[in-house]
Amino acid sequence: HAYIMFWWADSDCRRLILQRFAVSREVLQDAVGDLFSVAAGEGWQDPLTRKALQFIERRQRNRAAIDKSPFGSLDEAVAAAQNGMTRELAEEISYLSGLKPMTGAKIMTDPGGEPIAILCKATGLPRGAVRALWRGLRRPETDSAGNIAPTLERVLTCFDSLAVDRAQTVLRYWNWALSSALTPGLVKAIREGDEEAVDEFSAPQRAAMLALGRDFTR
């Protein structure tokens, strides 16, 4: 639940959440390392096994998406986005990052900006990619005195302080919680602000309702 609370927390609470709850998955990765080859050999037929292993695997970028992309890599897509982010570019960056467009949109439109740092760190992008996305989203890079904007500085600090594995833990939970639980009934309840319907949905669906409520009612 801390990862969902992150979306409406202030900057201090966000930093605390990342420090306390952005856990490493190394123990799990080592414990089930041999299962990846077994599951792959079986064609990833078991859905529960597939989802569990997807959550802890080390690779974040979607290699299969590159074959369908007009860009040669995620880095190229981000470089193009710095000249002006479009819906198509945002979706392409999401796919290349192993995310659903819904998750990518939530990250790009977050007012605080920390999710952009988490996205870049989790996918192995360099520090400059944070600035590139920031510029593409037309967010202020400097203040009136020409110094780095405080919000951008805070986001860059977030990027510097977070380990790749921990960033991936957060990013994959968001992708699972914000997109996999969405159903037509849930979307309808979110749009209509139907709080009485909350008990009818599962825990992941309620989490998505909390996190996406503002986005669907804009």
N, C-alpha and C positions, 0 to 999 in steps of 0.2 A: 504493500500500500504506500510505502514511502516514495516509490518511483512515480506513482500517480499523483501524490500530494505535491511532488516537485513542480508540476505545471502551474499551480497557483501560489507557490511559496515565494517569499521574497529572496533576495540574493543571499542573505546570510543563512537562511534555512536551506536553500539549495546547496550551498557549500557544505553544510553539515550533513545533508542527506548523502552527498557524494562521498564524503569522508567516512561515514559510518556504514552505508549500505551498498556502495559500489564494490561488491566483493569479487575476489579472484575465483576463477573456475578451474584452476590448475589441478586441484585434488580430484575433481570429478573427471577432468580430461585424462588424467593418468589412470584413474580407476577403470574407465570404460574405453580406453584407447583401442583395444582389439575389436570392439564392437562396430567401429566405423567400417572396416573392411568386410565384416560379416553382413552388415545391413546393406552395403553397396552391392555385394555379391547376390543378395536376394532382391535387388531392384528397389530397395526402400519401400517394400510392400506394407510393412506394419506402420500405420499412421502414428501411433503413440511413440514408437521407437524413433521414427523419423523426426518428430517434433522435439523430442528430448535431446537427440544428438545435434540437431540444428541449433539448439539453444547454447550448447557448450562447445561446438567446434571452433577451431582457431581462426578459420578463414571467414572474414566478414563480407568481402566484396563478392558480387555475383558474377562469376566468370562466364556463365552461360548467357548473361545479358549483353556481354560485350559483342557476341556474334551478331546480335540483332540491333546493335547501337550504331549510330552514325559517327560515334567517337571511338577512338582506339583505346581509351581508358577512362577511368573516373577522373583522373587528373586533367585530361583534356576537356571533359565536360565542365568541370569547375572553372577552368581557365576561360572557357567560352562564357560562362555565367557572369563573370566579373564585369562584362560589358553591358549587362542588363539581364536580370533574371526573368524568365518567362515561365508560363505554366508547363510548357513542353520540356524546357530545360530542367525544371524542378522535378518533373516526373522521371526524366532520364537519369538524373543524379540519384534519385531514390532507387530505381531499378538496379543501377550499377553498384549501389551501396548495399544491396540485399534487403531493401525496404519496400513496403507497400507505399504507393503514392500518398495514401492517407497519413501515414506516419511522417513521410517527408514533408508534407504540407504543414503538419503541426509543428515540426521542427523549424521550418523556414519562417513561419509567421509568429513564433513565440517572441513576445516583447523583450524578454530579458536577454536572449541571445545565447545563453549557456548551451542549449541543445545543439547549436551549430558547432561549438567546440567539441562536444561529445561525438557528434557525427564524424568530424574530421579526424579525431584521435582514434576512434574505433576502426575506421577504414584505412588507417595508415597514411592519411594525407599529411603533408607538411604544414607547419605553422602558417605559412603564407596563404594556405587555402582558406583559413578562417577569414583573413582580410579580403580575399577574393570574393567569397560568398557575401561578406558584409557589404562590400562595395556594390556587388551585383544587386543586392536587396535595397540599395539606396539608403543605407543607414549611415549616420554621421561618423566619420573617422577621426575628426578633430573638433576641438571646441573653438570658441571665438578667439582664443589666444594662440591658436595653432598647435596646441598640445594634443596628444592622443585623447580621444573622447573617453571619459571614465567608464562608460558601459563597455566599449570595445576593449579597454585595458583589462577590465574584470573578466571578460570572456577569454582573452588571451591567457590570462593567469590560470583560468580553469583548464584550458588546453594543456598548459605546461605542467600542471600539478597532477593530472590524471593519467594513470597507466593505460596502455592499450587494452589489456584484458579486462580491466574494470569498466572501461568505457563501452566495450562490447557487451558486457553484462547488462548495462543500463539500456543500451540501444536495442538489444534483442528483446528485452522485456517490453519496452515501449511498442515495438513492432508487433509483438504477440498480443499485448493487452489492447492496443488501439485499433487493430485491424481484424484479427482473427475472430473476435467476438461479435463483430457487427453483423446484424441480420436486418431484414426489412422492418421487422417489428420493433427492433431496438432503435433504428434510425427514426422511425415514426414517433416513438416515445420521446426521443431526445429533441426532435424538432418541436413537438407539442409541449415540451416541459412537463410531461406526465409523471410526476413524482410518485403517484400512487401505484404506478406499474413497476416500481423498482423491485419489489419482492418477487416478481414473476421471473426475473432474470438471474442468471448465474453470477458468481463473483466476478469473473472476467468481464461479463457484459455490464455489470454495475460499474466496474472500474472505467470502462470505455465511456459510459454515460457521464460519469463525473468529469473525465478529462476532456471530452469533446462537446460538452453541453454548450459552451459559448460559441464554438465554431459553427455548429449547426443552426444556431438561432440568430446569427448575424444577418 
